[in-house]
């Protein structure tokens, strides 16, 4: 796959070109490895550079990867933090992110630490990001911490992409089914209903249901579609409310198929955060606090907060996790995780155990998402078959009754 780019070379000269890579991430890493600073990059032939493959008006994970990687490269080259932030602000294609970087630059120029400046934007830079930067500033290893952070954010990006790719096929099938139902309801069924209404015998139940649906769509089709669309939007808004989130997050952890992906995804992020922070020098209680703040699922947030209190009272982290009861088929904290953390605590290599667990659960997410299409494909085909079969039976049954009556009269 080809990618067009605009870069600054080592002499700060602007260059344009095309490179070959398997993905946008690989193309970005290839250019950065040559010591170049990327101004814009996009898949070859996708129009003007104004979009550049990025999301205008919001800060994506790709923006954060490039921010940390470029910042680390320039600081290692001897460029001051102020100059590095100015260059990065000029390179980003996200207007919102550019404003944020310039705001951070203004704070740094007044004498504030980079970590304290980043902390002012919690929706962009989570506690893990801020704490790794703070540790780097305190220990004098800011460049290496930034590189490590860029790698971790890249892993998060890959994890999200895998989940999105796995949900793409089911979404297409369900969308096509919805379009099929709407076409039948608007264009086919109203014509059939006129014929069936003239019949003088008792119609089958399935045909009556079909006639009711057809009549509803004929008279109030626009209203029905509007209600469905508004219902979906309202649902999305409601599940993001604070008072609903705990119930919704707990429900998601119990749904078939989806629950294993959500659990493994959260365990990957949790173990990765704990491993990074411990390796960077944070204490176990502070690491748990950071993990609880960076975990999205409120059920895991709750259990991590409770385990933090137990650890602060002198209890081992593995024992604290083992005290939480969950589903036997899909436990929130699998026995493998508890045992590995226990081994890490006993050997003094807890960060290594957590890194292994993060890699393990990441592979579990990968395997589940790869198999998701295989699992859902027969279910979706059965669902479509039932819809089409119901319509076919509802239409054909009265026709058979008509032909039967005509045959009897002859």
N, C-alpha and C positions, 0 to 999 in steps of 0.2 A: 504494500500500500504506500502511495506517495503522499508527502506532506510538503506544502509550501511554507517558507519561513522568512522572517526578517530578523536579523541578529546584529549585535554589536560585537566586533572581534576584539582581540587583545589590545589593539591600538585605538579602540573606541570608534572604529569605522563601521558605518552601516552597510550590511550586505544582505542581498536577497538570494534565494536559491530553493532547490527541491531536494529532499532526502527520501530514502526508501526505508521503511520500518514496518513491523507487524502491527503496531498500535501507536496512538498519540503519545502514550507514556514512554514507549521505547524511543520514539523520535525525539522527544524532549530530552531524555537522558543522554542520547547520542550527541546532541548538540551541546549540552552542558559539559559532557566529558571532554569536549575539544576546547574548553575554556571560553566558550562564547556565552553571551548574555542574550537570552531570547526576548525579543520585543513582541513578536506575534508569530503564531503558528496555527495552521489549519490544514485539513485534508485537501489534497490537490483537486482543483476544479469545483470547489464549493463556493464560488462567488467571490465577493470582495473581502478584504482583510478586516473590515469593520467589526465582524463578529469574531473571527479568529478562533472559532471552536469553543469560545467561552460564554458564560452566562452574563449578559449585561444587566446591571442593577442588583446583583447578588454576589456573594463570595462563595465560590465553589471550592471543593477540595483540591482541584488542580491549581487554583490560584494560591492556596496555602502551600502546596508542594513547591511551586516555583518560588514563592516568597522565601521559604526557609532555605532551599537549595542555593538560590542566587545570593542570599545574604551570607551564607556560610562560605561560599566560594570567594566573594569579594573581601570578607573579613580576613580570610587566609592569605589573600593577595596583598594585604597591608592597607587596604582602603579603610578609612574611618567609618564608624557606624553611621554618622550623619550622611556622609557621601553615599554609602551603600543604600541607605533608605531612600535617598533622592533618586538614585538610579533605578531602584526597584519600582518606585512610584511612577517613574516615566515609562517603564516597560509594561506594567499591567494594563490589560484591556478592559478590566472591570471598573466602571466609574466609581461605584460604591467603595470598592477596595482601595482605589487610588486615594479617595478622600480620607479613608481610615488611616492609610500609611502616612499621608501628609500630616494628619492629626497626631499620629505617634511621633513623627519626626519633630513636630513643634514641641511636644512634651520632652523629648530627649534633649533638644537644644536648650531647654530650661534647666537641665541637670537631673531629670528623672531617669531612673533605670529603665531599660527596655522592657523588662518583665512588668514593672508597675504601669508602664504606658499601655502594654498589651492588655492588662487586666481591666482597663476601662472599656473594653469591647468584648464582654463575655459571650455574646452570641456568635462571634467569629473565632475567638481564641479561648478554648475551654481551659479548665483548671490544669489539665495535663500539659497542654502547650505552655501555659504560663509558668508552671512549676519547673519544667525542664529548662526553660530559658533562665529562670531565676537561679537554679542550681549551677548552670553554666557560668553565669555572671559571678556567683560567689566563689566557684572553684577555679575560675580562669580558663574554662574549657568551652566557651560559648560556641566557637566554630564547630567543634566536634559534636556538641549537643544539638546544634542546628542540623547538621548532616543526619544524625541519628533520628531526629524528629521528622525530617523530610522523608526518610525511609518508612517510618511508622505511618505517616499520613498517606503515603503511597499505598501501603498495605490496606489501610481503611478504604481507600478509593477502589482498589481491586475487589475488596470484599463486597462493597455496595454494588459494583458493576455486575458481579456474579449473580447477586440476588435479582437485580433488575433484568438481566438476560434470561434468567430462569422464569420470570413472571411474564415475559414478553409473549411467548406462544399462547399460554392460557388466555391472556388478555385479548389477543387477536381472535381466538376461537369464540370467546364469549361475546366480543363485539360483533363478529359476523352473525352469530346467532340472534343477537338483538336486532340487527338490521333486517335479517330474514323475517323475524316475527313482525316487525313494523311494516315491511312490504306486504306481507300476507294480510295484516289487519287493515291496511289502508286501501290496497288495490284489488286484492283477490276476494277476501271474505265478503265485502259489501255486495258484490255481484252474485255470489253464491246464495247469500241470505234472501235475496229477492225471489229466487227459485224455490227455496225451502219454505218460505212463508205461504206460498200458494198451495202447498201440499195439505191434504185433508186427513192424514193419518198421524198417529203418535210418533214423534221423532225420538231417536235414542238420546240418552242423557248426554253423551259426549257432543252430539250435534247441538243440543240445547245450550250447552256451555259455550260452544264455539259461536253460536248465533248471538248469545248475550255479549260475548267479547267483541264480536264484529259490530254490533249495534252501539256498544259503548264507545268504540273507537271512531265509528262513523259520526256520532253526535258530539262526543266530547274528547276526540283524539288529541287535540292540541293541549287541552287541560291535563289529560292523563300523562302525556310526555313531559309537560312542564312540572307536574307534581313529582314525577320520578327524578328529573334532573335536579330540582330544588331539594328533594329528599336526600340525594347523594351529597350535594353540597352541604346541606344542614348536618348530615352525619359526619362529614369530614371536620366541620367546625366544632361540633359537639364533643367529639372524641379528643380534641386538643384542649378542652377546658380542664382546669386543674381539678375540679370536683369529680370529673368523669374519668380522668386518666387512670387512677388506681384500679377501677373496675375494668376498664377496657384492656389495660396492660395485663391484668390477671386472666382475663378471658382469652386473650391472644395466646398466652402460655398453655392453654388447654385445648386449642383447636387442633384437629388432626392434621398431620403433615406439616402445617405452618409452624406449630409449636416447636418442633425439633430444630427448624431453621432459626427461629427467634432465640431459643435457648442457647444454641451453639454460637450464634452471632454475639449475644451478650456476654457469654463466657469468654469468647475470643477477646473482645474489647477489655473486659475486666482483668483477665490474666495478663494481657499485654500491658495495660496501664500499671498494674502492680509490679510487673517485672521491670519495666522501664524506670519507674520511680525508685524502686529499691536499688537497682544497679547504679542509679545516679546519686545515691547517698541519703535518700529520705528514710526515716524510720518507718516501721511497719504500720503504726497507727496513722501517721500522716499519709502514707501510701494508700491505705484503705479509705481515708477521707477523700483523697483526690479521685480514687476509683468510683466512689459513691457519687461524686459530683459530675463525673464524665459519663456515667452509665445512663442511657436514655430511659430504660424500662424502670418504672417506679417500684415494681416489686423487688427487683434487684437492689435498687437504691435503699429500700427499707431494710432488707436483710443485711446489706453491707453496713448501714448505720448501726444496726443492732449488734453486729459482730464487732464493730469498732468499740462499742461500750464494753463488751466482754473482754476484748484484748487489752483495753486500758485498765481493766480490773485484774489482769494477770493471766487470763486464759489464753491458750494457744489458738492461733487463727484457724487451724484445721479443726480443732474441737468446736469452735464457735460455728463454723459452717456445718459441721456434722449434726448440730443440735436443731437445724431447721428441717422440718419434715416436708416432703413434697411427693409428687406422684411417683409411684414405683416404676411405671413405664417410661416416664420422662422427668426424672428428678431435676430440680433447679441446680443442684450441686452434685454431680455424679460422684460415685464412690472413688473412681479413678482420680478425680481432681482432689478430693479430700486426702487420699493416701499419698499422692505426689506432693502436696503441700506439707503434709506431715513429715515425709522423708526430707524435704527441703529444709524444714525447721530443725530437724534433728542433725542434719549434716552441715548446716550453716550455709547452704547454697540454695536458698529459697528463690532468689532471682532466676537461677537456671531452671529450676522446676517450673516456675511460672512461665518462662519463655517457651519451654517444651509444651506446656499445656495450651498456650496461645496458638502455637503452631498446629497442635493436634486438633483443637476445636475449629481452627480455620480450615483445615483439610476436611473436617466433618461437614462444614457448611458447603464447601466446594463439592463434595460427593453427593450431598443431599440435593443441591440445586441442579447438578447434572442429571440426577435421576428423577427430578421433579416432573420434567416433561413426559418421561416414560410412565410415571405413576398417573399423571392427570390426563394423558391422552385418551386412554380407554374410557375414563369417567366422562370426559367432555363429549366423546363420540356417542356414548350411551345417552347423555342428556339431549344432544341434538337429535338422535334417533327417536327418542320419546316424544320430542316436540313435533317432529315431522310425522311420526306415526300417529300421534293423536289427531293431527289435522287430517291426515289421509283417511283414518277410520271414520272420523266425524263426517267427512264428505261422501265417502263411498257407501257407508251403511244405508243412508236414505235412498241412494241410487239403486242399491240391491233390492230394497223394499218396493221401489217403483216397478222395477223390472219383474219382480215376483208377482205383483198384483196384475200387471199387464199379461203375464204368462197365464195366470189363473183365469182371467176373463176371456182369454182366447180359447 
